[in-house]
Amino acid sequence: MSFKVEKHYCGNTLVDVAIFTASEKCGMEMVEMSSNTSIKNKSCCKDEVDVITGQDDLTLKSFDDLHKFQKTVLFAYAYSYVNLYESLPKQIIPHRDYSPPTLIKDIYILDETFLI
């Protein structure tokens, strides 16, 4: 990735710094006179542009480019990570298929036992 940094100086004072865009001007730039006149005033302002170039070529590595030790560590890490999420053993519920006996008579009413 490459980008540019623009700096605007008015005299010796730094006025603005901009990255990726144009820097703001201070408004003190002198407008050049028309081509008919021979008088041209020199501006006190100056602009600096720094271009920072990035890397153009990228190196892509494959699994075969790794050393034997790096392959071993990578394999061990992947194996331990996969084994962290083992499924839980199937829980045995002993009374899952049990059905209660059918209620023929209400025993509490027959014995007249009530909770108060």
Buried (B, 14 or more C-beta within 10 A) or exposed (E): EEEBBBBBBBEEEEBBEEEEEEBEEBEEBEEEEEEEEEEEEEEBBEEEEEEEEEEEEEEEEEEEEEEEEEEEEEEEEEEEEEEEEEEEEEEEEEEEEEEEEEEEEEEEEEEEEEEE
